[in-house]
């Protein structure tokens, strides 16, 4: 798997004629060398970075361990953040650029470098040395989109962990518990099973389910509340389980508004799953997506589909009404993993339902990856 991922990255680089990629994102480092040290810290203070040439040795700067796959050499970093270097970064950036220049003179075949988001001083410094600098994030996203069979197994493993956590959450949903107390169960299950982190705290209850994207709070859950969640869980080996479910605290059939919203979300997710075919364009998926009820249309989720692997990934496929402003096209290919989304809640209402399924695109259609049950008592 590690050899495959490095090969995907280097192919992506070669297609753009890039000699060297400099990676700092904790997710990109995980993809390239399975880097798993202090990842959240690395996400906002880039202490470590990796040189990935199209041809030549991978050189990791700042790692504590010395046994990461694909790495040939370990070096002390030239720090490029205020935390490590103070407020005047010019001297440290100069040393960083000089090291890059030395590496390129040995292994570069042209003057093209791709770099991830760090201080703009680094880009300016490299350009002053005559290098063409582009964004390495685009290269990584293109590499990650097609999954190796072992990656798919890793995703399935993370999904199993997330679904076990969801089961415990649903069993422990009772009046008197706060949203955060309920959400903490998923964290515990993830960490206990060698998981990494969760991207947000996407659980809400009762009137806080509408609008969506309100994170878990100290609100006390009441009997009869709709409880909605989105796992956004980064599990073992850094792979994601991105599943959404909603249920009623205390069970039962709920009220009319709850059932209507649930049925709408259920119908949307299943219709859009059935729409996916390899070879389709993203725009075809957008145009052919489920026709949402007018009462829910203005309060939709930000996208119909999106990719997933090591966190959310390219592509993000927008609703047709948002396409002219935000949409970009591409082709659905086998071994892509897609998340199929629905949020259904009337604007200004007090009920919202979030459902989401993960699917693998195959040569002939799709394989459903997430199997946590839906609420039969809420389906009309």
N, C-alpha and C positions, 0 to 999 in steps of 0.2 A: 504493500500500500504506500509506504513512504517513497519508494522508488518511482511508483506510478505518479504520485503527486508532484515530485520534483520534475519528472519528465513533462507533465502537463504545463507546469510553470515555464520550463525552458522552451517548450514549443510555442507558448504564447509570446515569450520574449523574442524568439527567432522570427515570428511572423511580423513583428514590428521592428526587426533589425536592431534590437536593444542589446548592448554588450553586457550591461551590469544592472541588476536590480538591487536596491538597498531597502531592506524591509525593517520596519519598526513596529508595526501593528502586532499586538499579541496574537490575534487571530491568524494573520499571515505567517508569523513565526511558527505557530502550531502547524499550519498547513505544510510549510517547507521542511521543518525539522522536528516536528512534534514537541516544540518548546512549551513547557508547562510551569515555568517559574514566575511567581509573583505577577500573575497575568493582569489582574485589575490595576495594580500599580503601574505596570508597563503601559497600560492603555492611556494613561494621562501624564506619566513621567517616563519618557523613552530612554531608559538607562541602557538598554541593550539594542543592538542592531546587527543585521546579517547581510553579508555580501554574497549575492548569488550571481555568478557570471554565467553567460550562455555556455561557455566552455571553461573548465578550470575548477579549482577547489572552492567549496563553500567555507567562508570564514565567519565565525560567530564572535561577536564582541560583547563581553559583559556577563556571559553565562557562568553560573557557579558549577553546574555539572559539566562533565566532559565526555558524555556518552550519547549525545543526541544523534539520531540517524542522519546520514548524508553530510555531516560536518567533518571537514578535514583539519581545521586549525581553529584554535581559540586564542583570542587576544583581549587585552584590556581595552575598554572603549575610550574614545575621545568624547567626553561628555558634551551634550548639545541641548541641555535644558537648564533653566535658571536654578532649579533645585540642586543640580550637581555642579554647576559652573558659576553661579552668581548672575548678576544682572547684565554684566558686559560679556556677551557671548562671542564677540568678534575673535578673540584669541583661540577659544576652543573650537569654533567653527573653522578657523584657518587650519588648525591641526587636523580636524576631521577631513577637510577637503584635500589636504596634502596627502593623507593616507589613501583616500579614494583615488587621487591622481597617480600615486605610486602603484596601486593595484591595477589600475586601468592600463598603465604602461606595460605591465607584464601580461595581462590576460584580456584586455579589451581589443576588439577588432575594428572599432570605429569610435566616434566620440559621443555615442548615445547612451545615456544613463536614465533609468527609471527609479524614482524615489517616492516613498510614501510620505504622508503628512507629518512633517516635523517643522522646525523653525524655518521661515522663509530665508533667513540668512544663509542657510546651507545651500539652498537652491541658487541664490545670488552668487555665492562664492564659487560654486561649481561652474556656473555660467561664465564667470569672469576668467576661469581657466580654459575656456573654449569648449565646454561640454554642452550638448543639447540635453535638456532635462525634461522628462515627461513623467506622467503619473503612474506609479507602479500598481496602484489599486485596481486600475482597469485590467492589467495583465493578470492579477490574482483572481479577479472575479470571473474572467473568461476561463481560466484554468479550472476553477472549482466547480463549474456548472455541470460537468459530466462526471458522474461518480463511478469509482472502481467498486467491484463486487464486495470487497472487504469494507469499504466505506458504508455501503448499504447495510451490511450486517451490524456495523457500529451504530448506525442510526436506529435500526430495529432494537438493539440492546438498550439504547437510551430511551426509546419509546416505552419499552417494557417497564423501565424504572419509573418514568413519569406516570404511566397508567396505574402502577401500584400506589404511587403517592396520591393520585386522584381518587383511587378507591378508598384509601384511608381518610382522605378529606371528606368524601361524600358520607362515609359511615359516621364521621364525627361532626357533621353539620347539625348543630342544634341551637335552639334559641338560648341567648345568653353569652354565646361565644363572640368575640370580636372578629372582624375580617382579618386582621393581622394574625391573630391566634390560629385561625383556620389555615391561613396561607403558610404559616411556619411549618406545617406538617410536610409540605412539598419540599421545602429546603432541607429538612432533616433527612428525608428519604434520599434525596439527591446526594448529599454529602456523605451519608452512610454507605452509599453504593459507588463511591469513587467519582462522583460527579464534580463539576467545576463551579458553576454559578447559575443564577437565574437573571435574565436580562431586565426584568422589572418586577413589579408587585401587582400584576394584573388580576386582581380579584375584587369584586364589589358585590353589594347586596342591596335588595330593596330598591329605593329610589336612586341609589348611587350607581345602579346599572345603566342609567340613562342620563347624560350621554356616556358613551364608552370611553375608555382610556383614563378613567379615574382609578388611581392605584389604591391598594388596600389601606384601610384606615382603622381608627379605633371605634368605628361604628359597631354597635352591638346588633348582631343578626337576630331577626325576629321570626317566629313561626309564620309560614306562608310567604316569606320573602323569596324572590328569585335570587339565586346565587350564581354568578357568572365568573368564569376564569379562563385565562390563557396561560399555558404553562411557560412558554419561552425559556425552556430549561436546557442548559448546556451540561451535558452529562459526561460519562467517561470518554477519554480520548478527544474531548472537545466537541463532540457531535450533539446536535440539537434535537429536542422533541418539542414541536410547536403545535400543540393541540388545544382546542377550546371546547368546553362543555358548560352547560347551564342546568341547574336543577332547583327544585323547590325545597326550602327548609321545612322538614316535617313530612315531605312527600305529598301525595295526593295529586289531583288534577289541576290545582291552581284556579285562577280566575280566567275570565274570557280574554282579557288583554294579554295575560301571560301565555295562554295557549295559542292565540293568534300569532304573537311574536315568535314563539318557538316553532310553530308550523312553518312560518315564512322562512326562518333561518334554515330549518331542516330541508325544506324544498330547494332553497337556493344552493346549498352546499351539494346536495345530491345531483341536481340538474347540472351544475357546473363540473362535477366530477365526470359525469357521463359525456360531457362535451369534449374532453381532452383527447386528442389523437396526435401521435407523432407526425411531424411534418407540417402541422398547422402553424400559422404565424400568430404572434402575440395579438395582433390587431384582430384576427379572426376569432380568437378566444374572447376578446373584449366585446366584439360586436355580437357574438353568439351566446353571450352569457345570459343567465336568468333575468327575466324582466321583473324587476322589483315592484312591489306594490307602492303606489304613490305616497301612502302615509309614511313609508320607511325610506323613500328614495333620498330625501334631503339630508338624512342622518346616517349615511352608509359608512362602511369601513373604508379606509384609505385605498384599498386595492381589492381586486377579485381573486388574484393568485399572486404568490411570490415564491421564489426559490428558497431552499434551506439546505444546510449541511453543517458547516462550522458557523453557527448563528444564521440569521436571515441572510440570504444571498440573492444575487441577480438570478432571474429577472423579477421586476415588480410590474405586474400587468394591471392596468388601471380600468376602472369602469368606463364604458363608452362615453358618458357625459363628461368625463375628465380627460379623455384621450387627446383632444386637440391641444390642451394646455400642457399635459405632463407625459403623454404616452411616447414610447419608443418601440420599434418593432424588432423582431427576431424570430427564430424558429424553435418550436418545441422538438426536442431530440430525446431518443432513448437514453435512459440512465440519468435523466434529470429528476430531481426530487422537487415536487411542488406542494405548497400548502394552499388549500382551497378555503376561502374565508367567507363568513357572513356575520354581520352585526345587524340585528333587526330591533329597532326601537323607534317609536314615533317621536318626532321632534316635539319637545316640550312635555313628553309623557314621563311616566314614572316606572316603566318597565323596559328593560333591554335584554336581549338574548344574544350570546356570543357562541358560535359554533365554528369549528375548524377541523379539517381532516388533512393528513399528510398522505401523498400518493407518490409512487414511483412510476415514471413513464417507461413503458416497455416498447418492444418492436411493434406490438399490435394494439396497444391501448394503455391501460394503467393497472397497477397493483396497489390496493389500499394498504397503507402501512400502519395506520392507527386504528385500533379496534375497541376502544373504550365505548361501552354501550350508550345509546341515546335514551331519552326518557319517553318510553312508549306511552305513558299516561298523559303526556303533553301533546302527542301527535293526534290530531283530530281524525 
